[in-house]
Amino acid sequence: MSGERVARDWQHWELHNAVNARNVFIAFLVFVALAFSAHNTEMDRAVVETSKAVLSVAGIGESQVLDGAIRFGSQAFPLQISERTPVTRVEHFDRDNLPWLAYIEVAEKREYDPLADTWESSTTEFLVEPVGYLRKVAVKMWETIEMGFWGTVISVMISLPLGILASRNYTPHRVVHGIARAWLSFHRAMPELIIALFLVLMYGFGPIAGVLALAIHTSGVLGKFFADEIENAPPGPQMALAASGASALKVLRYAVFPHVFPAWIAYVQYIFERNIRTATVLGIVGAGGIGTELKGRWDLFDYGHVSTILLAIFITVVLLEMMSQKLRERTL
């Protein structure tokens, strides 16, 4: 009897029909929305221009994308590591006390006279430093690393108390929890470049604007990470310690911090690496670091110098990643 009932029920089974008028209409709306968004962000133009570049490589037609890449590549090498400066522009120039490996070279200098619309030539002495530009890039890169370091330190100082107040289980009041969460969200919502623009107006050009811009934005990110880790800490050790009469601060110190500290270290290391990468861009708006030199050389079409700067940034990021991995292996 049961077999007949199963057979009868099987005859009434219906497979889910994924292709119906409603789903087709929804898929059509999604397709139209994606197509509209792709057009707004010029994804269609990107596909066309990239296709032209691929065909141009094969010798079919021309492409501005390929022309731009060739123009940069032809001028990006060799890398520029030397500095060549007219002697008249060197402050406190001492002919008898030249910098290390430097020498004086006499060469022709051409200058454009806009009033006469002519080029004028003159013989000028140049101070040539074979590794002068490399040394300059190294100094600027070190300044960028320092910006990332101090931006991270100040970020931790801001985010640690806010992160504790933003955790539900250790905030003194729901209002304080809401204010702390809103404050952290406000910091996260402001991009570093926008913050740096305002800080440059307040503090002037220099690394201080970049450091504070990095600290303000990343404090919102770190504070959220800190608060989430505190809320997700295992409740067992906290309940046991609280049952023994320990205060909330002692529970936080001895039951929560030992659990969340390894994750916090990983977060801080990530923010430090991120701050250094971001600091290389903040110089574009005058907030110090290697970005200022990069922007100036790019505007002058000195692509050989640009390549040297990009290589220095790449090497720095790779070395920091390797050091970070070693430190993480020791601490986690």
C-alpha positions in Angstrom: 0.0 0.0 0.0 2.8 2.4 0.9 4.5 1.6 -2.4 1.4 2.6 -4.3 1.2 5.9 -2.3 4.9 6.6 -3.1 4.3 5.9 -6.8 1.2 8.1 -6.8 3.1 11.0 -5.1 6.0 10.6 -7.5 3.6 11.3 -10.4 2.7 14.7 -8.8 6.3 15.8 -8.3 7.3 18.8 -10.2 10.9 20.0 -10.9 11.7 23.6 -10.1 11.3 25.6 -13.3 14.2 28.1 -13.2 13.3 29.5 -16.6 10.1 31.4 -16.3 8.8 34.8 -17.2 9.6 36.3 -13.9 13.2 35.1 -13.8 13.8 36.1 -17.4 12.4 39.6 -16.7 14.8 39.9 -13.6 17.7 38.7 -15.7 16.9 41.3 -18.4 16.7 44.1 -15.8 20.1 43.0 -14.3 21.6 42.9 -17.8 20.4 46.4 -18.6 21.7 47.8 -15.3 25.1 46.2 -15.8 25.2 47.4 -19.4 24.4 51.0 -18.3 27.0 50.8 -15.5 29.6 49.5 -17.9 28.9 52.3 -20.3 29.2 54.9 -17.5 32.6 53.5 -16.4 33.7 53.2 -20.0 34.1 49.4 -19.8 32.9 49.2 -23.4 35.5 51.6 -24.5 38.1 49.7 -22.5 37.2 46.5 -24.4 37.4 48.2 -27.8 40.7 50.0 -27.1 42.3 46.8 -25.6 41.1 44.8 -28.7 42.7 47.4 -30.9 46.0 47.1 -29.0 46.0 43.4 -29.4 45.3 43.7 -33.1 48.0 46.4 -33.4 50.6 44.0 -31.9 49.7 41.6 -34.6 50.2 44.4 -37.2 46.6 45.1 -37.8 45.6 48.8 -37.5 46.8 51.3 -34.9 46.1 51.8 -31.2 46.6 54.7 -28.9 46.9 52.3 -26.0 49.9 50.6 -27.6 51.4 53.9 -28.7 51.2 55.2 -25.2 52.8 52.0 -23.8 55.6 52.2 -26.4 56.2 55.9 -25.8 56.6 55.3 -22.0 58.7 52.1 -22.5 61.1 53.8 -24.9 61.8 56.5 -22.5 61.6 54.6 -19.2 65.0 52.8 -19.8 67.7 53.0 -18.9 66.9 53.9 -15.3 68.2 57.2 -14.1 70.5 57.0 -11.1 72.7 60.0 -11.7 72.1 63.7 -11.0 73.3 66.5 -13.3 73.0 70.0 -12.0 74.4 73.3 -13.3 77.1 74.6 -11.0 75.3 77.9 -10.7 72.3 76.3 -9.1 74.2 74.4 -6.4 74.0 76.2 -3.1 77.3 76.7 -1.3 79.2 75.1 -4.1 82.8 74.2 -3.2 84.9 73.2 -6.1 87.6 71.7 -3.8 85.1 69.7 -1.8 82.8 67.8 -4.2 80.3 65.1 -3.1 81.3 61.5 -3.1 82.1 60.2 -6.7 81.0 63.6 -8.1 82.9 65.4 -10.8 82.5 68.6 -12.9 81.6 68.4 -16.6 81.6 71.2 -19.1 78.8 70.9 -21.7 76.5 72.9 -23.8 73.3 74.2 -22.3 70.3 75.2 -24.4 67.6 77.5 -23.1 64.4 78.7 -24.8 63.8 82.5 -24.9 60.0 83.0 -25.1 60.3 86.7 -25.9 62.5 86.2 -29.0 61.1 82.7 -29.7 64.6 81.3 -30.1 66.9 78.8 -28.5 70.1 80.1 -26.9 73.2 78.0 -26.4 75.9 78.5 -23.8 78.8 76.6 -22.3 78.0 75.6 -18.7 79.7 73.6 -16.0 77.6 70.8 -14.5 78.1 69.0 -11.2 77.6 65.3 -12.1 76.8 62.9 -9.2 76.8 59.3 -10.6 74.5 58.0 -7.9 73.0 61.3 -6.9 69.5 60.7 -8.0 69.5 57.2 -6.5 70.5 58.7 -3.2 67.7 61.3 -3.5 65.2 58.6 -4.2 66.4 56.6 -1.2 66.1 59.6 1.1 62.5 60.3 -0.1 61.6 56.6 0.2 62.9 56.5 3.7 60.7 59.5 4.5 57.7 57.6 3.0 58.5 54.7 5.3 58.6 57.0 8.3 55.3 58.5 7.3 53.8 55.0 7.2 55.3 54.2 10.6 54.1 57.3 12.4 50.7 57.1 10.7 50.4 53.5 12.1 51.5 54.5 15.6 49.0 57.4 15.8 46.3 55.2 14.3 46.8 52.6 17.0 46.7 55.3 19.7 43.3 56.5 18.3 41.8 53.2 17.5 42.6 51.2 20.6 40.4 53.1 23.1 37.7 53.6 20.5 37.8 49.9 19.6 37.2 49.0 23.3 34.4 51.5 23.6 32.8 50.3 20.3 32.6 46.6 21.5 29.1 45.8 22.9 30.4 43.7 25.8 32.8 46.3 27.2 31.2 49.7 26.4 30.0 51.6 29.5 26.7 52.5 27.8 24.8 51.9 24.5 25.1 55.6 23.7 28.9 55.4 24.1 28.9 52.3 21.8 26.9 54.1 19.1 29.1 57.2 19.3 32.3 55.2 19.1 31.0 53.1 16.2 29.9 56.3 14.3 33.3 58.0 15.0 35.2 55.0 13.5 32.8 54.9 10.6 33.4 58.6 9.9 37.2 58.0 9.9 36.8 55.1 7.5 34.5 57.1 5.2 37.2 59.8 4.5 39.8 58.7 1.9 43.4 59.6 2.7 43.8 61.9 -0.4 40.8 64.0 0.6 42.0 64.3 4.2 45.5 65.2 3.0 44.1 68.0 0.8 42.5 69.6 3.8 45.5 69.0 6.0 47.8 70.6 3.4 45.7 73.7 3.6 46.0 73.7 7.4 49.6 72.6 7.9 51.2 73.4 4.6 53.1 71.1 2.3 55.1 68.4 4.0 54.9 65.0 5.6 52.9 66.1 8.6 49.8 66.3 6.4 50.5 62.8 5.1 51.1 61.2 8.5 47.8 62.6 10.0 45.8 61.7 6.9 47.0 58.1 7.1 46.4 58.0 10.9 42.8 59.4 10.6 41.7 57.0 7.9 43.3 53.8 9.2 42.2 54.4 12.8 38.7 53.8 11.6 39.7 50.5 10.0 41.8 49.3 12.9 39.1 50.4 15.5 36.5 48.3 13.8 38.9 45.3 13.6 39.7 45.7 17.3 36.0 46.0 18.4 35.0 43.0 16.3 37.8 40.8 17.8 36.8 41.8 21.3 33.1 40.9 20.6 34.1 37.6 19.1 36.4 36.5 21.9 35.4 33.2 23.6 33.0 34.0 26.5 34.0 31.0 28.6 37.3 32.4 30.1 35.6 35.8 30.5 32.7 34.3 32.5 35.0 32.2 34.6 37.2 35.2 35.5 34.2 37.4 36.2 32.7 34.7 38.4 35.8 34.8 40.6 35.2 38.5 41.3 37.5 40.1 38.7 36.5 43.6 37.4 35.7 44.2 33.8 39.1 45.7 33.2 40.8 42.6 34.6 38.6 40.4 32.5 39.6 42.4 29.5 43.3 42.3 30.4 43.6 38.6 31.3 40.8 36.9 29.3 40.3 38.9 26.2 43.6 40.5 25.3 45.6 37.2 25.2 43.1 35.8 22.7 42.8 38.8 20.4 46.4 40.0 20.6 47.8 37.8 17.7 45.0 38.9 15.4 45.7 42.5 16.4 49.3 42.2 15.5 48.4 40.9 12.1 46.0 43.8 11.6 48.6 46.4 12.6 51.2 44.8 10.3 48.7 45.0 7.4 47.9 48.6 8.1 51.6 49.5 8.3 52.3 47.9 4.9 49.2 49.6 3.5 50.2 53.0 4.9 53.5 52.8 3.2 51.9 52.0 -0.1 49.4 54.8 0.3 52.0 57.3 1.5 53.7 56.9 -2.0 50.5 58.4 -3.5 49.9 61.2 -0.9 52.9 63.1 -2.2 50.8 63.9 -5.3 48.9 66.5 -3.3 52.0 67.8 -1.6 51.8 65.6 1.6 55.5 64.6 1.5 57.3 61.4 0.7 58.4 59.9 -2.6 55.0 60.8 -4.2 56.0 64.4 -4.5 59.1 63.5 -6.5 57.1 61.0 -8.6 54.5 63.6 -9.5 57.1 66.2 -10.4 59.1 63.8 -12.7 55.9 62.6 -14.3 54.8 66.1 -15.2 58.2 66.8 -16.7 58.0 63.5 -18.8 61.2 62.3 -17.1 60.1 58.6 -17.5 63.6 57.3 -16.8 63.4 58.9 -13.3 59.8 57.7 -12.9 61.0 54.1 -13.6 63.7 54.5 -10.9 61.1 55.7 -8.4 58.7 52.9 -9.3 61.4 50.3 -8.9 62.3 51.7 -5.5 58.7 51.5 -4.4 58.4 47.9 -5.6 61.6 46.8 -3.8 60.5 48.6 -0.6 57.1 46.9 -0.6 58.6 43.4 -1.3 61.2 43.8 1.5 58.6 45.0 4.0 56.4 42.0 3.1 59.3 39.6 3.7 60.0 41.3 7.1 56.4 41.2 8.0 56.2 37.5 7.3 59.2 36.9 9.5 57.7 38.9 12.3 54.4 37.2 12.0 56.0 33.8 12.3 57.7 34.9 15.5 54.6 36.5 17.1 51.7 34.3 16.0 
